[in-house]
Amino acid sequence: MAKDKTPVTQAIRELNAHKAEFDLLPYKYEDKGGAAGAAQALGLEGHEVVKTLVMEDENKEALLVLMHGDKEVSTKALARIVGVRTIHPCDPQRANNLTGYLVGGISPFGTKKRLPVFAEASIMDLETIYINAGKRGLLASVSPKTLVGILQPTLVNVAL
């Protein structure tokens, strides 16, 4: 019998702990490919691939933003919603330290430090989303309902 080579990440452990229904989709990871690269590798639309962004405010308070792969985040709009002056992406080392994942493999599930999660509201309109499963080159397909049930994100409208 062949040994299963599917990795078990903290994200997968959290999904399993919540008895979530999900499928794993491995793909060939391309450095700097981002969500668009993952979508292309798997034959998906960029809009249904959800990227996990680690951001922080001027006081170094970190948060996660879940955004469609084909959209950008209006940091000005997000800062207004959060009630801070500025929000900007964390540097990769800080993102790694906060989440326990490498940039390009950051999942909102099973992060080392529990961070507030803000999700673009239109993600909830999709039937299935594809989101990082905690390893570069590995997405999980889940329903937006599953995401809300586990992460309880604040829904926002900050897409550009």
C-alpha positions as CSV (number, residue, x, y, z in Angstrom):
1,M,0.0,0.0,0.0
2,A,1.4,3.4,-1.0
3,K,2.0,5.9,1.8
4,D,-0.2,9.0,1.6
5,K,2.0,12.0,0.9
6,T,-0.5,14.7,1.8
7,P,1.0,16.9,4.5
8,V,-0.8,17.6,7.7
9,T,-0.5,21.3,8.5
10,Q,-1.9,23.2,11.5
11,A,-4.6,24.5,9.0
12,I,-5.6,20.9,8.2
13,R,-5.6,20.0,11.8
14,E,-7.9,22.9,12.6
15,L,-10.3,22.0,9.7
16,N,-10.4,18.4,11.0
17,A,-10.9,19.5,14.6
18,H,-14.0,21.4,13.4
19,K,-15.2,18.4,11.4
20,A,-15.2,20.7,8.3
21,E,-15.8,19.3,4.8
22,F,-12.9,20.2,2.6
23,D,-10.7,18.8,-0.2
24,L,-7.0,19.4,-0.7
25,L,-5.7,20.6,-4.0
26,P,-1.9,20.3,-4.4
27,Y,-0.2,22.3,-7.2
28,K,3.3,23.3,-8.3
29,Y,4.2,26.3,-6.3
30,E,5.8,29.2,-8.2
31,D,7.7,31.8,-6.1
32,K,5.9,35.2,-6.4
33,G,3.1,33.5,-8.3
34,G,0.5,34.4,-5.6
35,A,-3.2,33.6,-5.9
36,A,-3.1,34.1,-9.7
37,G,-0.4,31.5,-10.0
38,A,-2.3,29.0,-7.9
39,A,-5.5,29.7,-9.8
40,Q,-3.7,29.1,-13.1
41,A,-2.0,26.0,-12.0
42,L,-5.4,24.5,-10.8
43,G,-7.5,25.8,-13.7
44,L,-9.6,28.0,-11.3
45,E,-10.9,31.5,-11.6
46,G,-8.7,34.1,-9.7
47,H,-11.9,35.4,-8.0
48,E,-12.6,32.1,-6.3
49,V,-9.1,31.7,-4.9
50,V,-8.9,33.6,-1.6
51,K,-5.6,35.0,-0.5
52,T,-4.7,35.4,3.2
53,L,-2.9,38.7,3.9
54,V,-1.2,39.5,7.2
55,M,-1.4,43.3,7.9
56,E,-0.7,45.6,10.8
57,D,-1.7,49.1,11.9
58,E,0.6,51.9,13.0
59,N,0.8,50.3,16.5
60,K,2.0,47.0,15.1
61,E,-1.4,45.3,15.9
62,A,-1.7,42.5,13.4
63,L,-4.8,41.2,11.6
64,L,-5.6,38.9,8.7
65,V,-7.4,40.0,5.6
66,L,-9.1,37.5,3.3
67,M,-9.4,38.8,-0.3
68,H,-10.3,37.5,-3.7
69,G,-7.2,36.5,-5.6
70,D,-8.0,38.9,-8.4
71,K,-8.5,41.9,-6.1
72,E,-6.4,44.2,-4.0
73,V,-7.2,45.6,-0.5
74,S,-8.0,49.3,0.0
75,T,-5.9,49.8,3.1
76,K,-7.4,53.3,3.6
77,A,-10.9,51.8,3.7
78,L,-9.8,49.0,6.0
79,A,-8.1,51.4,8.4
80,R,-11.3,53.5,8.6
81,I,-13.3,50.3,9.4
82,V,-10.8,49.1,12.0
83,G,-10.5,52.6,13.5
84,V,-6.8,53.2,13.0
85,R,-4.8,55.7,11.0
86,T,-2.9,53.3,8.7
87,I,-2.8,49.7,7.8
88,H,0.0,48.1,5.7
89,P,1.3,44.6,5.0
90,C,3.6,43.0,7.6
91,D,7.1,42.1,6.5
92,P,7.5,38.4,5.6
93,Q,9.4,37.5,8.8
94,R,6.8,39.1,11.1
95,A,4.0,37.3,9.1
96,N,5.8,34.0,9.6
97,N,6.3,34.6,13.3
98,L,2.6,35.5,13.8
99,T,1.1,32.7,11.8
100,G,3.7,29.9,11.8
101,Y,3.4,29.8,8.0
102,L,5.7,30.9,5.3
103,V,4.6,33.7,3.0
104,G,3.0,32.0,0.0
105,G,1.6,29.3,2.3
106,I,-0.3,31.4,4.9
107,S,-3.6,30.0,5.9
108,P,-6.1,31.8,8.1
109,F,-6.7,28.4,9.9
110,G,-4.4,27.2,12.6
111,T,-2.3,30.3,13.0
112,K,0.2,30.4,15.8
113,K,-1.3,33.6,17.2
114,R,-5.0,34.1,17.0
115,L,-5.5,37.3,14.9
116,P,-8.7,39.2,14.1
117,V,-9.9,38.2,10.7
118,F,-11.5,40.6,8.1
119,A,-13.0,39.0,5.0
120,E,-14.2,40.7,1.9
121,A,-18.0,40.3,2.1
122,S,-18.4,39.2,-1.5
123,I,-16.4,36.0,-0.8
124,M,-19.6,34.8,1.0
125,D,-21.4,34.9,-2.4
126,L,-19.3,32.1,-3.8
127,E,-20.4,28.5,-3.6
128,T,-16.8,27.2,-3.0
129,I,-13.6,29.0,-2.2
130,Y,-10.1,27.8,-2.5
131,I,-7.8,29.0,0.3
132,N,-4.3,28.1,1.4
133,A,-4.1,25.0,3.6
134,G,-0.9,26.0,5.4
135,K,1.8,25.0,2.9
136,R,3.1,26.5,-0.3
137,G,1.5,24.6,-3.2
138,L,-1.6,23.4,-1.3
139,L,-5.1,24.8,-1.3
140,A,-8.2,23.6,0.5
141,S,-11.6,23.9,-1.1
142,V,-14.2,24.8,1.5
143,S,-17.6,26.5,1.6
144,P,-17.7,30.1,2.8
145,K,-20.1,28.9,5.5
146,T,-17.3,26.7,6.8
147,L,-14.9,29.6,6.9
148,V,-17.4,31.8,8.8
149,G,-18.1,29.0,11.3
150,I,-14.5,28.5,12.1
151,L,-13.0,32.0,11.8
152,Q,-16.0,34.2,12.6
153,P,-14.5,37.0,10.4
154,T,-15.7,40.6,10.3
155,L,-17.2,41.1,6.8
156,V,-16.0,44.2,5.0
157,N,-16.1,45.9,1.6
158,V,-12.5,46.9,0.9
159,A,-11.8,45.4,-2.5
160,L,-10.2,47.4,-5.3
